[in-house]
Amino acid sequence: MKTTNRTLRAGTMLATALVMTLGVAASAKAETLTVWDWKSGDPTTTPYYDKVKADFEAAHPGVTVKFVMQPHDQYYTLLGTAIAASQGPDVVLVHGGSQAKERIAAFSKLDDKVADIRTRVAGWDEFAGADGSVYAVPISIQGLAVYYNKELYKKAGLDPEATPKTWADLEAICAKLKAAGTTCFALGNKEGYGADFFYSSAAANALTAEQQAAWTTGDLKWSSPEIKAIIQKWVDTQKEGWYAEGANSTAKFMDEYQSFERGENANTIGLLSDVAHWKEFDEFLEPQNVGVFVMPPVTPSAYDHPRMPLAGGIGYAVTKFSPNQDLAIALAKSFADTPAMQIFFEAAGAVPSDTAVDTSKVESPSAKVVLGSLSDGVPLPHNNTSTAETEEWHRQSQMLFTGETTVDKAVARLDEVQAQAKKK
Amino acid sequence: MTQTLTATDAKRRKAAAAHADPGSRSVERFAYLFVLPALALVVVFRIIPLIWGFGYSFTNYDGMSTPRFVGLDNYVGIAHDPVFLDSLVNMLILLATLPIWIGLPLVLAILIHQGVPGGKLFRAVYFFPAVLSSVIVGAIFNVLLRYDGSFNLFLKAMGFSAVDWLGNSSTALFSLIAVQLWSTFGMSLLIFIAGLSTVSAEMLEAAKLDGAKLLQTWWHIVIPSIRPIIEFAAVVTTIGMLTSMFGLIYVLTAGGPGTSTILPEFLIWLEQGKMNRPGYASAISMVLFLLMAGLAAIQIRIMSRNADI
């Protein structure tokens, strides 16, 4: 009996020790990486996210990747709260340019961790700090292009293959479209995004590399001749009837684009990737009816031919407060793995940041133009505009349409905000 | 002399009552326990954030870096910020419409109380929008008020020109106010109907026998009888006007065109959520808090004075 008791006691202790050891081991290995984005629930991007998750979890047993899709229009408010509280996501999706750059204090520096993919992946500049260090892994290339409806061009007696190379060409096209009873441009400026796309696409080919750098630092003012001429055209084009009535109460995403897709307007300034882009317009208007061109500059071009305004689009950063730094960085990098990027391109029509993705099988004529322009792009000025300036431009652009302000007053106010934001 | 005796008597009676019921103190203490949960919620979710916000309003906090004390810089910045000043003007315009917010439901409540045909149906119909969230109301009116929306189609069918209700600075704020009024006046209506049930039927009957006309009855009997209810509705409505417009602004106009529909509460969100300036946003919050506290104090003072009467 004594022996039985001793054996039972020893067995119980052994079992307890074993369970505790296994428990500790399991808790040490079971990690969950939380990723915040605004895209993982989108049906067109689901295959891409499924692939990233499956590959990463297979390569890191015991690790679970959890995607949390946040509403896009509230994304940076929620991210700001998480950052302020230093808790929440390990990895976050951010837009390249000012949205990423104004938050790098909250992100981990990735320089040496991404050295192995720096040449394969493009678009790093939009996620770099003032010291040149990078803080996010780009997954797409984004840019602004004018998409047009070839059918409406034909109806107006225009050659649908003759795209405008100068501002005068574009004015002539709009005049002909107007004469044929067609609205030249779809425009939604309820949130001010229509005005953002207008000035950024018009300025891209007007500014030299030095002027782009001066714009970034705040040395090139809104009142400079190059930028002021664009603001003046913003007003003139409205007066000349380029847009349908009610632009100030029309949302760019997606009322403007839906209007273009219904064939109500001949042109729209869209994106290269993700949404409001060639793949989406092809689906509604048929690929052979969708054309694309680079917005001509208002002032003389800084280049000998039109160059597509583009830059790193969106990318994944690792929060400084993530307790799983190494794993989180590995996950951020895995979003740019070539097999996943291939799916991102094919399923969502995103222009991938990964230069190894095979895009040769694409048939869309407008996609071919977009993809063919990637090696010859120019920066997007709005990416290097501070949030304060952007918000003020949204307001001023609307007041220019309602006639509450003048171009002179608007640029003077924008100069003030720029000086304050960039401490000049 | 009589007054002094009466006061002394009252004190004695109170003391005697307390002695007569030794359990009353423990009952009183027990009552505090019931108040405690609500008090804790107010302290945790209102008072402490308010104190934190007050502290942040003197810093350059950006939500990421360690806050640095900047003294009154944020408040000086606000005083020179044209967007904030415009938001105050918009707020004053909004407050100037308070008589409509009170008058409209009051008149409708009196009509319903006096038994207009279909009164019960009207009461339900008027109250229905109050149960909808502001985002749903915004989405509905976005379809109705947009340039190619139903209102303008109707106007065009009647031979009038279309109006950009939400995209024109001269109409956007009033459109927002009208939508918010439509969606919330049902609550005031119910309060007034409840108040009207307390009006003395004998007095109304007497007025009728004395030959008082309808408007005279309203003006000299009904409205004075429910004056405290009207004042209460005015305080609640004022607070609602200054703190409940965000959803509609966000959905219908995003603050535009220009600054024409930016109210201080929307600007606070803009500065904190979009501009990464919680310190500056806190300073605006403090100013809004002081304005609201001042307004509420004035209204409560008026109510108290009238209660004395």
Interface residues (C-beta under 8 A of the other chain):
Chain A: Q74 Y76 T77 G80 T81 I83 A84 E102 R103 A105 A106 K190 E191 G192 A244 E245 G246 A247 N248 S249 T250 T387 A388 E391 H394 R395 Q396 Q398 M399 F401 T402 E404 T405 R413
Chain B: D62 G63 M64 S65 P82 V83 L145 R146 Y147 D148 A162 D164 W165 L166 G167 N168 S169 T253 A254 G255 G256 P257 G258 T259 W269 L270 Q272 G273 K274 M275 N276 P278
